[in-house]
Amino acid sequence: MSFKINQLFFSLLLLFLLGSCISNKRIIYMQDLGKDSEAHMSSDERMGYKFEEYLLQSFDIVEINIKTTSPELNELLSVVNIDNNAGAAMMGGGGGQGGDVFFMNGYTLDENGKVELPLIGEVELVGKTTAEAKSIIEDKVRKYVNEDEFFVRVRLGGIRFSALGEFNSSGKMTILQNRVTIFEAIAAAGDLTILAKRNNLVLLRQYPDGSQIHRINLNDKNLLSSEFYFIRPNDVLYAEPLKVREVGTATNFIQTLTLVTSMITAFALITTFVRN
């Protein structure tokens, strides 16, 4: 009877040992999963980008720079001037101080999608690309300045996103670029932990008419040609943990072997105690 119990126990331990280790197939990015994988497009040589121009939404932060040949108008139009030193300090990207400068000095679209500019007044920018917003503001400036005597620049105040769950450095991030790939976003958050589900990353994306949840397979190279390869402002990335977390933190063979050895030792001590 005792022998059968021991045999059953060691069989279960063997199954646990085989099931606790995490396969490389579950953690390697951009694998070739074949033509039947769920993605939009694939190519053996080059993956074409599917990039859509971002449409401004309420509560977005934009940098609006208006320069004219008139120093007096420049003082009226430029409430804030970000000097070269501040600009250089912001180029570090990441989740730290760079985005704060734009938050304090940029223009935030209100709940109606409007910004209020000095001298010009309220301008509705919601649902517009940055190029279209630039054109709208230029039309407003022409009322005060001749055609060839001003310059307008409109750009996003960096790409802001949140990283939650199995990231090495989760939190709110800001990357000071006009375009950010999902892998750049993951890198800014310190990469995923080894326990993260790379084949089922949750992406919460905001749209003008609401929010939608998408699930992304980071292991599939066809992601490069999908609309989710580039993140958008205010995206939320949530990495769920693998099932192995439910039974402990043994993430590689050495850790699993250590855990199993401890269990065998404990079982042997209990068996010896019961027999005596």
C-alpha positions in Angstrom: 0.0 0.0 0.0 2.8 2.4 1.0 4.6 1.6 -2.3 1.6 2.5 -4.4 1.2 5.8 -2.5 4.8 6.6 -3.2 4.5 5.6 -6.8 1.4 7.8 -7.2 3.1 10.7 -5.4 6.2 10.6 -7.6 4.1 10.3 -10.8 2.2 13.4 -9.8 5.5 15.2 -9.1 6.8 14.2 -12.5 3.7 15.6 -14.2 4.1 18.8 -12.1 7.8 19.1 -13.1 6.9 18.7 -16.8 4.0 21.2 -16.6 5.6 23.9 -14.5 8.4 24.9 -16.9 7.5 27.6 -19.4 8.1 26.7 -23.0 10.1 29.1 -25.2 7.2 29.1 -27.7 5.2 31.1 -25.1 7.7 33.9 -24.6 9.5 34.4 -27.9 8.3 37.4 -29.9 7.4 37.4 -33.7 7.5 33.7 -34.4 6.6 32.3 -37.7 3.3 30.6 -36.8 2.3 29.7 -40.3 -0.2 31.0 -42.8 -3.2 29.9 -40.8 -2.4 32.2 -37.9 -4.9 34.9 -37.1 -3.3 38.0 -38.6 -4.0 40.4 -41.5 -1.1 39.8 -43.9 2.2 37.9 -44.2 5.3 38.1 -46.4 8.6 36.2 -46.5 10.5 39.4 -47.3 8.9 42.5 -46.0 5.9 43.3 -43.9 4.0 46.4 -45.0 2.8 48.8 -42.2 -0.9 49.5 -41.7 -0.7 53.0 -40.2 -3.8 55.1 -39.7 -3.5 58.8 -39.1 -4.6 59.5 -35.5 -7.7 61.7 -35.1 -7.5 64.1 -32.1 -9.9 63.3 -29.3 -11.1 65.2 -26.2 -8.5 65.6 -23.5 -5.6 65.0 -25.9 -2.6 67.3 -25.3 -1.2 69.0 -28.4 1.7 71.4 -28.9 0.7 74.4 -31.0 3.4 76.8 -32.1 2.6 80.0 -33.9 5.5 82.3 -35.1 5.1 85.5 -37.0 7.4 88.3 -38.2 6.0 90.6 -35.6 7.6 90.4 -32.1 4.4 91.9 -30.6 2.2 89.3 -32.1 4.6 86.5 -31.1 4.2 87.6 -27.5 0.4 87.5 -27.7 0.3 84.2 -29.6 2.9 82.3 -27.6 1.7 81.9 -24.0 4.5 79.3 -23.5 7.9 79.0 -25.2 9.7 75.7 -24.7 13.3 76.6 -25.0 16.0 74.3 -26.4 17.3 73.1 -23.0 13.8 72.0 -22.0 13.3 70.4 -25.4 16.5 68.4 -25.0 15.5 67.3 -21.5 12.3 65.9 -22.9 13.8 63.9 -25.6 14.5 61.1 -23.2 11.0 59.8 -23.6 10.0 57.1 -21.1 7.4 57.6 -18.4 9.0 60.4 -16.4 9.3 64.1 -16.7 9.2 64.6 -20.4 5.4 64.4 -20.6 4.9 66.8 -17.7 6.3 69.7 -19.8 3.7 69.2 -22.5 1.0 68.8 -19.8 1.9 72.1 -18.2 2.6 74.0 -21.4 0.6 72.3 -24.2 -3.1 72.8 -25.1 -5.6 70.3 -23.9 -8.7 69.6 -25.9 -11.7 70.2 -23.7 -14.8 67.9 -23.4 -16.1 69.5 -26.6 -12.9 68.9 -28.5 -11.9 72.6 -28.5 -8.7 74.5 -27.5 -8.5 78.2 -26.7 -5.7 80.0 -28.3 -4.5 83.5 -27.4 -5.9 86.2 -29.7 -7.5 83.6 -31.9 -10.0 82.2 -29.4 -11.7 78.8 -29.4 -10.8 76.3 -32.2 -12.5 72.9 -32.6 -9.9 70.2 -33.4 -11.7 67.0 -32.3 -11.8 64.4 -35.1 -9.0 66.1 -37.0 -5.5 64.9 -37.9 -2.6 67.1 -36.8 -2.2 68.3 -40.4 -5.9 69.2 -40.6 -5.6 71.0 -37.3 -2.6 72.9 -38.6 -4.6 74.0 -41.7 -7.5 75.2 -39.5 -5.3 77.3 -37.3 -3.5 78.8 -40.3 -6.9 80.0 -41.6 -7.5 81.7 -38.3 -4.0 83.3 -38.2 -4.5 84.8 -41.7 -7.0 87.2 -40.3 -4.2 88.9 -38.4 -1.0 88.2 -40.4 -0.1 88.2 -44.1 0.3 84.9 -45.9 4.1 84.7 -46.0 4.7 86.2 -42.5 3.8 83.3 -40.2 4.5 79.7 -39.4 2.3 77.2 -37.6 3.2 73.8 -36.1 0.8 71.3 -34.5 1.9 68.0 -33.0 1.0 65.6 -30.3 2.6 66.1 -26.9 4.1 62.6 -27.1 2.4 59.3 -27.0 0.9 58.6 -23.6 -0.1 55.1 -22.6 -0.5 52.8 -19.6 1.2 49.4 -19.0 -0.5 47.2 -16.4 0.0 43.6 -15.2 3.1 41.5 -16.0 5.5 44.3 -17.0 8.8 44.8 -15.3 8.1 48.5 -14.9 4.3 49.1 -15.1 2.7 52.5 -14.9 1.8 55.5 -17.1 4.4 56.2 -19.8 5.1 59.0 -22.3 7.3 58.5 -25.3 8.1 61.7 -27.1 7.7 60.5 -30.7 4.9 60.9 -33.3 4.7 57.2 -33.9 5.4 54.4 -31.4 5.3 50.7 -32.1 3.8 48.3 -29.6 7.3 46.8 -29.0 8.7 50.3 -28.2 5.9 50.7 -25.7 6.7 47.3 -24.1 10.4 48.3 -24.0 9.6 51.6 -22.3 7.7 49.5 -19.6 10.8 47.4 -19.0 9.7 44.5 -21.2 7.2 41.8 -20.1 8.0 39.4 -17.3 8.6 35.8 -18.2 5.2 35.0 -16.7 3.3 37.2 -19.1 0.9 35.9 -21.7 2.7 37.1 -24.9 0.1 35.4 -27.1 -2.8 37.2 -25.5 -1.9 40.8 -24.6 -5.0 42.9 -23.8 -5.1 46.3 -25.6 -7.8 48.8 -24.4 -8.1 51.5 -27.1 -10.2 54.7 -27.0 -12.3 55.8 -30.0 -14.4 59.0 -30.5 -17.5 56.9 -29.7 -16.2 54.8 -26.9 -13.6 52.2 -25.9 -12.9 48.7 -27.2 -10.8 45.8 -26.0 -8.5 44.0 -28.4 -6.3 40.9 -27.8 -2.9 40.9 -29.5 -0.6 37.9 -30.2 2.9 39.2 -29.8 4.4 35.9 -30.8 3.0 36.3 -34.4 5.2 38.2 -36.8 2.0 39.1 -38.8 1.4 41.7 -36.1 3.8 44.0 -38.0 1.2 44.5 -40.7 -1.8 44.9 -38.5 -3.4 48.1 -37.3 -2.2 47.4 -33.8 1.5 47.5 -34.5 1.5 51.2 -33.7 -0.1 52.3 -30.4 -2.2 55.4 -30.1 -2.4 58.0 -27.4 -4.2 56.8 -24.2 -3.9 53.1 -25.1 -3.8 50.7 -22.1 -1.7 47.6 -22.3 -2.6 44.8 -19.9 -0.4 41.7 -19.7 -2.2 38.7 -18.0 -0.1 36.1 -16.1 0.4 32.6 -17.3 -1.4 29.7 -15.4 1.9 28.7 -13.9 1.7 31.7 -11.5 -1.2 29.9 -9.8 1.1 27.1 -8.6 4.0 29.2 -7.6 6.9 31.2 -9.1 8.9 28.4 -10.7 9.7 29.9 -14.0 12.6 27.8 -15.2 14.0 24.3 -14.8 16.3 25.1 -11.9 13.5 26.8 -9.9 11.1 24.0 -10.6 13.7 21.4 -9.6 14.3 23.2 -6.4 10.6 23.4 -5.6 10.1 19.7 -6.4 13.2 18.7 -4.3 11.8 20.6 -1.4 8.4 18.8 -1.8 10.1 15.4 -2.0 12.1 16.2 1.1 8.9 17.3 3.0 7.1 14.1 1.8 9.9 11.9 2.9 10.0 13.5 6.4 6.2 13.1 6.7 6.4 9.5 5.6 9.2 8.7 8.1 7.3 10.4 10.9 4.1 8.4 10.1 5.9 5.0 10.0 7.6 5.7 13.3 
